[in-house]
Amino acid sequence: MKYNKLVEGIKKFEDSFWFGECVYFKAIEEIKKRIRGNLSLLKEEDLEQILEKIVKIFLVQWGMMGRTINRKDVDWGKLSKQLRESKEVFKKLDNKSLLEINLEDEEIAKSIKKAYNSAKVKYIGPTAVSKILHLFNPELFVMLDDEIRKEYECGGSAEGYLEFLKKMKEEIEEAIEEKAGEDKCSKKEAVEKICTGLPSDKLGEKYKKKTLAKLIDEYNWWVAHKKFQHS
């Protein structure tokens, strides 16, 4: 991924969808406040409330998935149960970022696939799963949709999602190295510049900083969907 293309894609996305990003940030804030970094501390009824009151609304309002998510036969109770049963997996991945994590490590790979499968129930497919995972760990999990999966030729299984993350890590590392070289700074400084410099000024200072995982999704959305755009 070339840095100038990353910038172009994010700017295109931000110019079009900056207003809806407030919903995104609010969902992240609310989940972080309630979970406090540890899914295992949540009671079953608390997790169900998070799914119903935050995740579901996020998927409908921000993810534009109302037709699927509002189905009466989506089993939110089963989803809650699966997530809680995988609490140790989420704990192991907590505080891990896409850049720092070793996706080639067997235990890490296994944990990511377990997390993916724990967020999957009938009618909750790859797109919704990736968004749910991102809400619980916005530093690690990159969101996707059908067009993005086609763009990167990744399947809709847990294995396919793991391969997608590997590709995203490789892509963003290239952009970071290029930015660090241009600005003659460290990779850490380059990441900070990307995460604070590329989000739209329209969001205001409170919502100015985004994770690399979120910005990658914005770039991907532009790349995968630009063939549908007129400008």
VMD Tcl script that draws the C-alpha trace (Angstrom):
set ca {
  {0.00 0.00 0.00}
  {1.55 3.30 -1.08}
  {1.25 6.09 1.46}
  {-0.20 8.58 -1.05}
  {-2.91 6.05 -1.97}
  {-3.70 5.51 1.73}
  {-4.10 9.26 2.16}
  {-6.27 9.57 -0.95}
  {-8.57 6.73 0.09}
  {-9.04 7.96 3.65}
  {-9.69 11.54 2.53}
  {-12.31 10.36 0.04}
  {-14.03 8.32 2.73}
  {-13.83 11.05 5.37}
  {-15.19 13.71 3.02}
  {-18.25 11.58 2.32}
  {-18.99 9.95 5.67}
  {-17.56 12.21 8.39}
  {-20.96 12.89 9.98}
  {-21.72 9.21 10.60}
  {-18.36 8.74 12.27}
  {-19.80 10.23 15.46}
  {-21.89 7.06 15.77}
  {-18.74 4.99 15.39}
  {-16.85 6.84 18.12}
  {-19.82 6.75 20.48}
  {-20.15 2.98 20.10}
  {-16.42 2.50 20.78}
  {-16.61 4.77 23.84}
  {-19.64 3.04 25.33}
  {-18.26 -0.48 24.90}
  {-14.87 0.51 26.30}
  {-16.55 2.10 29.31}
  {-18.68 -0.97 30.04}
  {-16.13 -3.68 29.34}
  {-13.11 -1.86 30.77}
  {-10.72 -3.99 28.81}
  {-11.90 -7.36 30.09}
  {-14.82 -9.23 28.57}
  {-14.51 -11.92 31.25}
  {-15.64 -9.52 33.98}
  {-19.01 -8.95 32.34}
  {-22.10 -10.69 33.60}
  {-24.21 -12.45 30.97}
  {-27.04 -9.92 31.21}
  {-24.58 -7.03 30.85}
  {-23.10 -8.47 27.64}
  {-26.58 -9.06 26.22}
  {-27.38 -5.43 26.94}
  {-24.23 -4.30 25.16}
  {-25.16 -6.39 22.13}
  {-28.75 -5.15 22.05}
  {-28.22 -1.49 22.98}
  {-24.86 -0.71 21.38}
  {-23.68 -3.34 18.89}
  {-27.06 -3.82 17.23}
  {-27.64 -0.08 16.90}
  {-24.12 0.40 15.54}
  {-24.59 -2.29 12.90}
  {-27.90 -0.77 11.82}
  {-27.06 2.94 11.94}
  {-23.36 2.99 11.02}
  {-23.00 -0.34 9.25}
  {-26.26 0.08 7.31}
  {-27.15 -3.55 7.98}
  {-30.72 -3.05 9.17}
  {-32.23 -5.59 6.80}
  {-30.12 -8.38 8.32}
  {-29.68 -7.25 11.90}
  {-33.35 -6.46 12.52}
  {-34.48 -9.97 11.64}
  {-36.50 -11.45 14.48}
  {-34.66 -14.76 14.26}
  {-31.16 -13.38 14.88}
  {-30.19 -15.19 18.08}
  {-28.56 -12.48 20.19}
  {-28.71 -14.74 23.24}
  {-26.62 -17.39 21.48}
  {-24.17 -14.72 20.31}
  {-23.80 -13.47 23.87}
  {-23.21 -17.02 25.13}
  {-20.55 -17.72 22.49}
  {-18.73 -14.50 23.21}
  {-18.70 -15.16 26.95}
  {-17.48 -18.71 26.42}
  {-14.58 -17.23 24.44}
  {-13.71 -14.63 27.09}
  {-10.22 -16.05 27.62}
  {-9.52 -15.71 23.91}
  {-10.53 -12.05 23.95}
  {-8.46 -11.52 27.10}
  {-5.40 -12.97 25.34}
  {-5.90 -10.57 22.41}
  {-6.76 -7.54 24.54}
  {-4.35 -4.60 24.16}
  {-2.87 -6.19 21.04}
  {-2.59 -4.02 17.94}
  {-2.36 -5.08 14.31}
  {1.20 -3.79 14.04}
  {2.53 -5.44 17.19}
  {0.85 -8.82 17.04}
  {2.55 -11.82 15.47}
  {-0.09 -13.32 13.22}
  {2.22 -16.18 12.29}
  {2.27 -17.38 15.90}
  {0.18 -20.55 16.15}
  {-1.54 -19.61 19.41}
  {-2.33 -16.09 18.22}
  {-3.72 -17.43 14.94}
  {-5.86 -19.93 16.82}
  {-7.15 -17.20 19.15}
  {-8.15 -14.92 16.28}
  {-10.03 -17.75 14.56}
  {-11.80 -18.63 17.80}
  {-12.77 -15.00 18.34}
  {-14.11 -14.85 14.78}
  {-16.21 -17.98 15.20}
  {-17.53 -16.82 18.57}
  {-19.07 -13.75 16.92}
  {-20.79 -15.78 14.21}
  {-24.40 -16.98 14.46}
  {-27.15 -17.46 11.87}
  {-27.57 -14.28 9.78}
  {-24.45 -12.72 11.36}
  {-22.02 -13.20 8.50}
  {-18.43 -12.09 7.77}
  {-19.26 -8.38 7.45}
  {-21.11 -8.13 10.77}
  {-18.60 -10.42 12.51}
  {-15.69 -8.16 11.55}
  {-17.56 -5.10 12.82}
  {-18.43 -6.78 16.13}
  {-14.82 -7.84 16.65}
  {-13.62 -4.33 15.83}
  {-15.91 -2.82 18.47}
  {-14.36 -5.09 21.11}
  {-10.78 -4.43 19.95}
  {-10.49 -1.48 17.52}
  {-6.68 -1.69 17.52}
  {-6.50 -5.22 16.13}
  {-9.56 -6.22 14.12}
  {-10.07 -4.62 10.71}
  {-13.62 -4.36 9.43}
  {-14.59 -5.55 5.96}
  {-17.57 -6.13 3.71}
  {-18.27 -8.37 0.70}
  {-16.65 -5.98 -1.79}
  {-13.50 -5.67 0.32}
  {-13.28 -9.46 0.68}
  {-13.53 -9.77 -3.10}
  {-10.87 -7.10 -3.56}
  {-8.38 -9.02 -1.43}
  {-9.65 -12.46 -2.44}
  {-10.31 -13.58 1.13}
  {-12.90 -16.17 2.08}
  {-15.67 -15.67 4.60}
  {-14.35 -18.23 7.09}
  {-12.23 -17.68 10.20}
  {-9.18 -18.78 8.21}
  {-10.09 -16.31 5.47}
  {-10.32 -13.49 8.00}
  {-6.93 -14.38 9.48}
  {-5.41 -14.22 5.99}
  {-7.11 -10.87 5.48}
  {-5.50 -9.50 8.66}
  {-2.10 -10.73 7.50}
  {-2.55 -8.89 4.20}
  {-3.68 -5.73 6.00}
  {-0.66 -5.81 8.29}
  {1.67 -6.18 5.33}
  {-0.08 -3.38 3.43}
  {-0.06 -0.84 6.26}
  {3.54 -1.60 7.20}
  {4.55 -0.59 3.68}
  {2.73 2.74 4.01}
  {4.23 3.39 7.45}
  {7.77 2.71 6.24}
  {7.25 5.09 3.32}
  {5.89 7.81 5.62}
  {8.76 7.34 8.09}
  {11.26 7.61 5.24}
  {9.66 10.77 3.82}
  {9.50 12.53 7.19}
  {12.79 11.09 8.45}
  {11.13 9.89 11.63}
  {10.62 6.63 13.50}
  {7.87 4.21 12.56}
  {6.17 4.98 15.87}
  {6.14 8.69 15.01}
  {4.87 7.89 11.53}
  {1.97 5.88 12.99}
  {1.06 8.79 15.27}
  {1.08 11.19 12.32}
  {-1.16 8.87 10.31}
  {-3.66 8.24 13.12}
  {-3.99 11.90 14.06}
  {-3.35 13.61 10.73}
  {-5.61 11.73 8.34}
  {-9.02 11.75 10.11}
  {-11.24 14.66 9.02}
  {-10.94 18.01 10.81}
  {-14.74 18.12 10.66}
  {-14.86 15.56 13.47}
  {-13.35 18.03 15.92}
  {-10.55 17.40 18.40}
  {-12.53 14.93 20.52}
  {-12.84 12.47 17.65}
  {-9.66 13.37 15.81}
  {-7.56 10.26 16.45}
  {-8.37 6.89 14.86}
  {-6.74 3.49 15.05}
  {-4.77 2.09 12.13}
  {-7.31 -0.73 11.89}
  {-10.10 1.82 11.35}
  {-8.16 3.86 8.81}
  {-7.28 0.72 6.86}
  {-11.00 -0.02 6.59}
  {-11.67 3.48 5.24}
  {-8.98 3.06 2.60}
  {-10.29 -0.41 1.72}
  {-13.84 0.87 1.40}
  {-12.74 3.50 -1.08}
  {-10.63 1.02 -3.10}
  {-13.31 -1.69 -3.18}
  {-16.27 0.59 -3.82}
  {-14.79 3.29 -6.06}
  {-15.98 1.47 -9.16}
  {-19.51 2.31 -8.00}
  {-18.68 5.98 -7.54}
  {-18.97 8.71 -10.12}
  {-16.13 10.87 -8.85}
}
mol new
graphics top color blue
foreach p $ca { graphics top sphere $p radius 0.5 }
foreach p [lrange $ca 0 end-1] q [lrange $ca 1 end] { graphics top cylinder $p $q radius 0.2 }
display resetview
